[in-house]
Amino acid sequence: MKARLIIPIVILSLLVWGCAASRYVGLQKEDPYQLYTRAMELQSSGELSQAYSTFIHLWKSYPDHPLAREALFYAATIKDKTDPQKATELYERFLKLYPLSSFTNTIRESLFEDYLRQKEYDKAYKLIYTSLNLYPGPIWSSLGMRLVNAYVDADKPKDALNTIALIYGTADTHTKESLLSIWKSTLAEIKTEEDLRSVEKITREPELLDTLHARMSKLSLGSNIQALGQAQTNLQGQAPEGLNVQESEGKLPACPIGIILPLSGKWGSIGYKILKGIELASNVFSPNKTPNVEFIVRDYASDEKNIPGIIEDLDKNYHVLAIMGPVGEKAATSTCEIAEFRGIPAFVFTQADLKTQEKPFCFNNFVSISTQVKSLLSVAKDTGITKFAILYPKDHFGITMTSVFKKLAPQWDIEVVRDTSYSPDEVDFKNEILSLVPVLKEQGKEGDNIPTPATPIVPDF
């Protein structure tokens, strides 16, 4: 009886063991290529769920196999149609595992679409940023254009500007025109200089910088005018009884402009001549109408260390809209840095290269003594004047001007027969002129065109 029972049990055990062994051998011999082929067939026949499971099984079971990355790619594309969030997760995983795959660029584009669809705009921006570094090309400027519009629609103008600055350099001509148009209109929506400065840090294209700096200047001007208006309102509120400080109806308040010049010290003479030039340009000495400007003049005594305190005073206490001066490269460089920090346009007098494109609040120009002398000598030669007597103020400007004139005159075949100085405080030049005339008459010959005090010369400029 026992023998009869043992035989069936043994047979059953052998069958179970045989099935298990057969299954084990089948798993061991599972071929990634067959799995891949099976998954592709399932996908082609529309059995997407089974195809997805097979692709994922292949990828997880054989992560180092050459077909693993393709399996993950196709699994993600299947989910892209039914579960975009899961597809995004798989795409991100793919880029992390296989950054140099031939599928990478396609996946980046698909991932961008998913980010845009899910309104994850910041992730889309980061994706464009990294993609432009790895795969620069017009495709990303085209996709970036869509992100710009998405930011605009989402009322995020600063992010839209950052995106334009990022993609503008790689865009084609047509796309650039569209981007520039959006750039200009979006800049008008930015209300703070701080936001504009953050955009400026990543902007490299001159076309974008020009309009950006114009907007920054306009904001700065507006804030200064507003501050000035508030200051006037405060003054009106504090005015003693009977004192009317209210502007007449329709009349705008004068625009305060700071003038920072060396009116004493080594460069005092030059500073005063610049100040007179500003006054002349403003019609101060003419019956013509003067501009609605109030000049607040400050002397930094030819010492650049005084400039920061002067600018702070002009900004805080007078709310100046702009600054003119100082003179020289060192003083101008210091002024430009402070003016940029405070958002005040500065017009400095120097020929040095201050790289004004990098300092949008700083503008420089200066007519050097050498340039003035060369212009005068050129006109003299054209009008036939070959001999000069020089009457000059005994200050730094006059001495330098005379020295340069005497040095350059021979190049124009012009002779300086005599030079005499006078004190800058002097108002009667009779003695100095008389000291020049005898020498001129003695050295002059008939036919020589030598001017005397009684022979005014009016060059035809």
C-alpha positions as CSV (number, residue, x, y, z in Angstrom):
1,M,0.0,0.0,0.0
2,K,2.8,2.3,0.9
3,A,4.6,1.5,-2.3
4,R,1.5,2.5,-4.3
5,L,1.3,5.9,-2.5
6,I,5.0,6.6,-2.9
7,I,5.0,6.1,-6.6
8,P,2.3,8.8,-7.4
9,I,3.9,11.3,-5.0
10,V,7.3,10.8,-6.6
11,I,5.7,11.2,-10.1
12,L,3.9,14.4,-9.0
13,S,7.1,15.8,-7.5
14,L,9.0,15.2,-10.6
15,L,6.3,16.9,-12.7
16,V,6.3,20.0,-10.4
17,W,10.1,20.2,-10.4
18,G,10.1,19.8,-14.1
19,C,7.7,22.6,-14.7
20,A,9.6,24.9,-12.3
21,A,12.9,24.0,-13.9
22,S,11.4,24.6,-17.3
23,R,10.1,28.1,-16.2
24,Y,13.5,28.9,-14.6
25,V,15.3,28.0,-17.8
26,G,12.9,30.1,-19.8
27,L,13.6,33.2,-17.6
28,Q,17.3,32.6,-17.8
29,K,17.1,32.5,-21.6
30,E,14.9,35.6,-22.0
31,D,16.3,37.6,-24.9
32,P,16.3,41.4,-24.7
33,Y,16.0,41.6,-28.5
34,Q,12.9,39.3,-28.4
35,L,11.4,41.5,-25.7
36,Y,12.1,44.6,-27.7
37,T,10.6,43.0,-30.9
38,R,7.5,41.9,-28.9
39,A,7.0,45.4,-27.4
40,M,7.3,47.0,-30.9
41,E,4.7,44.6,-32.3
42,L,2.3,45.3,-29.4
43,Q,2.8,49.0,-30.0
44,S,2.1,48.6,-33.7
45,S,-1.1,46.6,-33.0
46,G,-2.4,49.3,-30.7
47,E,-1.9,47.3,-27.5
48,L,-0.2,50.2,-25.8
49,S,-0.6,49.1,-22.2
50,Q,1.1,45.8,-22.8
51,A,3.7,47.4,-25.0
52,Y,4.5,50.0,-22.3
53,S,4.8,47.2,-19.7
54,T,7.2,45.2,-21.9
55,F,9.4,48.2,-22.7
56,I,9.6,49.0,-18.9
57,H,10.3,45.4,-18.1
58,L,13.2,45.4,-20.7
59,W,14.6,48.7,-19.4
60,K,14.5,47.6,-15.7
61,S,15.7,44.0,-16.3
62,Y,18.6,44.9,-18.6
63,P,19.6,48.5,-17.8
64,D,23.0,48.1,-19.3
65,H,21.8,46.6,-22.6
66,P,22.1,48.8,-25.7
67,L,18.3,48.5,-26.2
68,A,17.5,49.7,-22.7
69,R,17.6,53.4,-23.6
70,E,15.3,52.8,-26.6
71,A,12.9,50.9,-24.4
72,L,12.7,53.8,-22.0
73,F,12.3,56.3,-24.8
74,Y,9.3,54.4,-26.4
75,A,7.8,53.8,-23.0
76,A,7.8,57.5,-22.4
77,T,6.3,58.3,-25.8
78,I,3.4,55.9,-25.1
79,K,2.7,57.6,-21.8
80,D,2.9,61.0,-23.5
81,K,-0.4,60.2,-25.1
82,T,-2.2,58.9,-22.1
83,D,-0.4,60.2,-19.0
84,P,1.7,63.4,-19.7
85,Q,2.8,63.7,-16.0
86,K,4.2,60.1,-16.1
87,A,5.8,60.8,-19.5
88,T,7.5,63.9,-18.0
89,E,8.9,61.8,-15.2
90,L,10.3,59.2,-17.7
91,Y,11.7,61.9,-20.0
92,E,13.5,63.5,-17.1
93,R,14.8,60.1,-16.0
94,F,16.1,59.5,-19.5
95,L,18.0,62.8,-19.7
96,K,19.6,62.0,-16.4
97,L,20.7,58.5,-17.4
98,Y,21.5,59.0,-21.1
99,P,22.4,62.7,-21.6
100,L,24.4,61.9,-24.9
101,S,21.9,59.6,-26.5
102,S,20.7,60.1,-30.1
103,F,17.2,60.5,-28.6
104,T,18.2,63.3,-26.3
105,N,17.3,66.3,-28.5
106,T,13.9,64.7,-29.4
107,I,13.2,64.1,-25.8
108,R,14.1,67.6,-24.8
109,E,11.6,69.0,-27.4
110,S,8.9,66.6,-26.1
111,L,9.7,67.5,-22.5
112,F,9.4,71.2,-23.4
113,E,6.0,70.6,-24.8
114,D,5.0,68.8,-21.6
115,Y,6.3,71.6,-19.4
116,L,4.4,74.2,-21.5
117,R,1.2,72.1,-21.4
118,Q,1.5,71.7,-17.6
119,K,2.3,75.5,-17.3
120,E,5.6,74.7,-15.6
121,Y,7.2,77.6,-17.4
122,D,10.3,77.9,-15.1
123,K,11.2,74.3,-15.9
124,A,10.8,75.1,-19.6
125,Y,13.1,78.1,-19.3
126,K,15.8,76.0,-17.6
127,L,15.4,73.3,-20.3
128,I,16.0,75.9,-23.0
129,Y,19.0,77.3,-21.2
130,T,20.7,73.9,-20.9
131,S,19.7,72.9,-24.4
132,L,21.2,76.1,-26.0
133,N,24.5,75.3,-24.4
134,L,24.5,71.6,-25.6
135,Y,22.6,71.9,-28.9
136,P,22.6,75.5,-30.1
137,G,20.3,76.2,-33.0
138,P,17.2,78.0,-34.3
139,I,14.8,75.3,-33.0
140,W,15.3,76.5,-29.5
141,S,14.7,80.1,-30.3
142,S,11.5,79.0,-32.0
143,L,10.4,77.1,-29.0
144,G,11.5,79.9,-26.8
145,M,9.2,82.3,-28.7
146,R,6.3,80.2,-27.5
147,L,7.6,80.4,-23.9
148,V,7.9,84.2,-24.2
149,N,4.2,84.4,-25.3
150,A,3.2,82.1,-22.5
151,Y,5.0,84.3,-19.9
152,V,3.3,87.4,-21.4
153,D,-0.1,85.7,-21.2
154,A,0.6,84.7,-17.6
155,D,1.4,88.4,-16.8
156,K,5.1,87.6,-16.1
157,P,6.9,90.4,-18.0
158,K,10.2,90.0,-16.3
159,D,10.4,86.3,-17.1
160,A,9.4,87.1,-20.7
161,L,12.3,89.5,-21.0
162,N,14.7,87.1,-19.5
163,T,13.7,84.5,-22.1
164,I,14.0,86.9,-25.0
165,A,17.5,87.9,-23.7
166,L,18.4,84.2,-23.6
167,I,17.3,83.2,-27.1
168,Y,17.7,86.4,-29.2
169,G,21.2,85.7,-30.3
170,T,20.4,82.4,-31.9
171,A,17.1,83.5,-33.6
172,D,16.7,84.0,-37.3
173,T,15.9,87.5,-38.7
174,H,12.1,87.0,-38.7
175,T,12.0,85.7,-35.2
176,K,14.3,88.5,-34.0
177,E,11.9,91.1,-35.4
178,S,9.1,89.5,-33.4
179,L,11.1,89.2,-30.3
180,L,12.3,92.8,-30.5
181,S,8.7,94.0,-30.8
182,I,7.6,92.0,-27.7
183,W,10.8,93.2,-25.9
184,K,9.8,96.8,-26.4
185,S,6.2,96.4,-25.4
186,T,7.1,94.3,-22.4
187,L,9.7,96.7,-21.1
188,A,6.9,99.3,-20.7
189,E,5.2,97.0,-18.2
190,I,8.3,96.9,-15.9
191,K,7.8,99.4,-13.1
192,T,11.0,99.1,-11.1
193,E,14.7,99.8,-12.0
194,E,15.7,96.8,-9.9
195,D,13.8,94.4,-12.2
196,L,15.4,96.0,-15.2
197,R,18.9,95.7,-13.8
198,S,18.4,92.0,-13.2
199,V,17.3,91.6,-16.8
200,E,20.3,93.7,-17.9
201,K,22.7,91.3,-16.3
202,I,21.9,88.5,-18.8
203,T,21.4,90.8,-21.8
204,R,24.2,90.9,-24.4
205,E,22.6,92.0,-27.6
206,P,23.1,95.7,-28.5
207,E,19.5,96.1,-30.0
208,L,18.0,94.9,-26.7
209,L,20.3,96.9,-24.5
210,D,19.5,100.2,-26.3
211,T,15.8,99.9,-25.6
212,L,16.5,98.5,-22.1
213,H,18.7,101.5,-21.2
214,A,16.2,103.9,-22.6
215,R,13.5,102.4,-20.3
216,M,15.8,102.6,-17.3
217,S,16.6,106.2,-17.9
218,K,12.9,107.0,-18.3
219,L,12.1,105.2,-15.0
220,S,14.9,107.1,-13.3
221,L,13.7,110.4,-14.7
222,G,10.1,109.7,-13.6
223,S,11.1,108.7,-10.1
224,N,13.2,111.9,-9.7
225,I,10.4,114.1,-11.0
226,Q,8.0,112.4,-8.6
227,A,10.4,112.9,-5.7
228,L,10.8,116.5,-6.7
229,G,7.1,117.0,-6.8
230,Q,6.8,115.5,-3.3
231,A,9.5,117.7,-2.0
232,Q,7.7,120.8,-3.3
233,T,4.5,119.6,-1.8
234,N,6.3,119.2,1.6
235,L,7.7,122.7,1.2
236,Q,4.3,124.2,0.4
237,G,2.9,122.5,3.5
238,Q,5.6,124.1,5.6
239,A,5.5,127.5,4.1
240,P,5.0,130.4,6.6
241,E,1.6,132.2,6.4
242,G,1.5,134.7,3.6
243,L,4.4,133.1,1.7
244,N,3.1,131.6,-1.6
245,V,5.4,128.9,-3.0
246,Q,2.7,127.5,-5.3
247,E,3.8,127.4,-8.9
248,S,1.7,129.5,-11.2
249,E,-1.0,127.5,-13.0
250,G,0.3,125.5,-16.0
251,K,3.9,126.2,-15.2
252,L,6.1,123.2,-14.5
253,P,8.7,123.2,-11.7
254,A,12.3,123.8,-12.7
255,C,14.3,120.7,-13.4
256,P,17.2,120.5,-11.0
257,I,20.6,119.6,-12.6
258,G,23.7,119.1,-10.6
259,I,27.0,120.7,-11.8
260,I,30.1,119.2,-10.2
261,L,33.3,121.1,-11.3
262,P,36.8,121.9,-10.0
263,L,36.2,125.6,-9.3
264,S,39.3,125.8,-7.1
265,G,42.6,124.1,-6.9
266,K,44.8,122.9,-9.7
267,W,42.0,122.7,-12.3
268,G,40.0,125.7,-11.1
269,S,40.5,127.7,-14.3
270,I,39.2,124.9,-16.5
271,G,36.3,124.3,-14.2
272,Y,35.2,128.0,-14.5
273,K,35.5,128.0,-18.3
274,I,33.3,124.9,-18.4
275,L,30.8,126.6,-16.1
276,K,30.7,129.6,-18.4
277,G,30.1,127.4,-21.3
278,I,27.1,125.8,-19.6
279,E,25.8,129.2,-18.8
280,L,26.2,130.4,-22.4
281,A,24.5,127.3,-23.7
282,S,21.6,128.0,-21.4
283,N,21.2,131.6,-22.7
284,V,22.0,133.0,-19.2
285,F,23.8,136.0,-20.9
286,S,21.3,136.6,-23.7
287,P,17.8,138.0,-24.0
288,N,16.6,134.6,-25.3
289,K,14.4,132.4,-23.2
290,T,16.3,130.1,-20.9
291,P,15.4,126.5,-20.4
292,N,13.3,125.5,-17.4
293,V,16.4,124.2,-15.5
294,E,17.9,125.0,-12.1
295,F,21.6,124.4,-11.8
296,I,22.9,123.4,-8.4
297,V,26.7,124.1,-8.7
298,R,29.2,122.4,-6.5
299,D,33.0,122.7,-6.3
300,Y,35.0,119.6,-5.6
301,A,38.2,121.6,-5.3
302,S,40.1,119.4,-7.8
303,D,40.0,116.6,-5.2
304,E,38.1,113.4,-6.3
305,K,37.6,112.4,-2.7
306,N,35.0,115.1,-2.3
307,I,32.8,113.8,-5.2
308,P,30.8,111.0,-3.4
309,G,29.6,113.3,-0.7
310,I,28.6,115.9,-3.2
311,I,26.6,113.4,-5.3
312,E,24.8,112.1,-2.2
313,D,23.8,115.6,-1.2
314,L,22.6,116.4,-4.7
315,D,20.5,113.2,-4.8
316,K,19.0,113.3,-1.3
317,N,18.5,117.0,-0.8
318,Y,17.9,118.3,-4.3
319,H,16.7,115.2,-6.2
320,V,18.7,116.2,-9.3
321,L,17.6,114.6,-12.6
322,A,21.1,114.5,-14.0
323,I,24.7,115.5,-13.2
324,M,27.2,117.4,-15.4
325,G,30.9,116.9,-14.6
326,P,33.4,116.3,-13.1
327,V,36.6,116.7,-15.2
328,G,39.2,114.0,-15.9
329,E,39.3,110.2,-16.1
330,K,39.7,109.4,-12.4
331,A,37.0,111.8,-11.2
332,A,34.7,110.7,-14.1
333,T,35.1,106.9,-13.3
334,S,34.2,107.5,-9.7
335,T,31.2,109.6,-10.6
336,C,29.9,107.0,-13.2
337,E,30.0,104.2,-10.6
338,I,28.0,106.3,-8.1
339,A,25.6,107.7,-10.7
340,E,24.9,104.2,-11.9
341,F,24.2,102.9,-8.4
342,R,21.8,105.8,-7.8
343,G,20.2,105.7,-11.2
344,I,21.2,109.3,-12.1
345,P,22.4,110.1,-15.7
346,A,25.9,111.7,-15.6
347,F,27.6,113.7,-18.4
348,V,31.3,113.7,-17.5
349,F,34.1,115.7,-19.2
350,T,36.8,113.3,-20.2
351,Q,38.2,111.7,-23.4
352,A,38.9,108.4,-21.5
353,D,37.2,105.3,-22.7
354,L,34.7,104.6,-19.9
355,K,33.0,101.7,-21.7
356,T,29.7,103.6,-21.5
357,Q,27.8,100.6,-23.0
358,E,28.5,98.8,-19.7
359,K,27.5,102.0,-17.8
360,P,24.1,103.1,-19.2
361,F,23.9,106.1,-16.9
362,C,27.3,107.5,-17.9
363,F,28.0,109.7,-21.0
364,N,31.3,111.4,-21.7
365,N,32.7,113.9,-24.1
366,F,35.4,116.6,-24.0
367,V,37.1,118.9,-26.5
368,S,40.8,118.8,-25.5
369,I,43.1,121.8,-25.6
370,S,45.0,120.1,-28.5
371,T,41.8,119.8,-30.5
372,Q,40.9,123.5,-29.9
373,V,44.4,124.6,-30.9
374,K,44.4,122.5,-34.1
375,S,41.0,124.0,-35.1
376,L,42.3,127.5,-34.6
377,L,45.5,126.9,-36.5
378,S,43.6,125.4,-39.4
379,V,41.3,128.4,-39.7
380,A,44.2,130.7,-39.4
381,K,46.0,129.1,-42.3
382,D,42.8,129.0,-44.4
383,T,42.4,132.8,-43.9
384,G,46.1,133.6,-44.6
385,I,47.2,134.5,-41.1
386,T,50.8,133.4,-40.7
387,K,51.9,135.2,-37.5
388,F,50.4,135.3,-34.0
389,A,50.8,137.3,-30.8
390,I,49.3,135.6,-27.8
391,L,47.7,137.3,-24.9
392,Y,46.7,134.6,-22.3
393,P,45.5,134.4,-18.7
394,K,48.2,133.3,-16.3
395,D,46.4,130.2,-15.1
396,H,46.7,126.5,-15.8
397,F,44.4,126.6,-18.8
398,G,46.0,129.7,-20.4
399,I,49.6,128.4,-19.8
400,T,48.8,125.0,-21.2
401,M,46.9,126.4,-24.2
402,T,49.8,128.8,-25.1
403,S,52.4,126.0,-24.8
404,V,50.4,123.6,-27.0
405,F,49.8,126.4,-29.6
406,K,53.5,127.3,-29.8
407,K,54.4,123.7,-30.2
408,L,51.9,122.9,-33.0
409,A,52.1,126.2,-34.9
410,P,55.1,125.3,-37.1
411,Q,53.1,122.4,-38.5
412,W,50.8,125.0,-40.1
413,D,53.7,127.3,-41.1
414,I,52.6,129.8,-38.5
415,E,54.9,131.8,-36.3
416,V,54.3,133.0,-32.7
417,V,56.2,136.3,-32.6
418,R,55.4,137.1,-28.9
419,D,53.2,136.0,-26.0
420,T,52.3,137.9,-22.9
421,S,50.2,136.8,-19.9
422,Y,47.8,138.7,-17.7
423,S,46.2,138.0,-14.3
424,P,42.8,136.2,-14.5
425,D,41.5,138.9,-12.1
426,E,42.5,141.7,-14.4
427,V,39.9,143.7,-16.4
428,D,42.1,146.3,-18.2
429,F,44.5,144.8,-20.7
430,K,45.9,148.1,-22.0
431,N,49.5,147.6,-20.7
432,E,49.7,144.1,-22.0
433,I,48.4,145.0,-25.4
434,L,50.8,147.9,-25.7
435,S,53.7,145.6,-24.8
436,L,52.8,143.5,-27.8
437,V,52.2,146.2,-30.5
438,P,55.7,147.7,-30.8
439,V,57.1,144.2,-31.4
440,L,54.5,143.4,-33.9
441,K,55.2,146.7,-35.8
442,E,58.9,146.1,-35.7
443,Q,58.8,142.5,-36.9
444,G,55.9,143.0,-39.4
445,K,56.7,143.7,-43.1
446,E,54.6,145.3,-45.7
447,G,52.0,142.8,-46.9
448,D,52.2,140.6,-43.8
449,N,48.8,139.9,-42.4
450,I,49.5,140.7,-38.8
451,P,46.5,141.8,-36.7
452,T,46.7,144.7,-34.3
453,P,44.2,145.8,-31.7
454,A,42.7,148.2,-34.2
455,T,42.4,145.5,-36.9
456,P,39.8,143.0,-35.7
457,I,39.9,139.6,-37.4
458,V,36.6,137.8,-37.9
459,P,37.3,134.3,-39.4
460,D,34.7,132.9,-41.8
461,F,33.8,129.7,-39.9
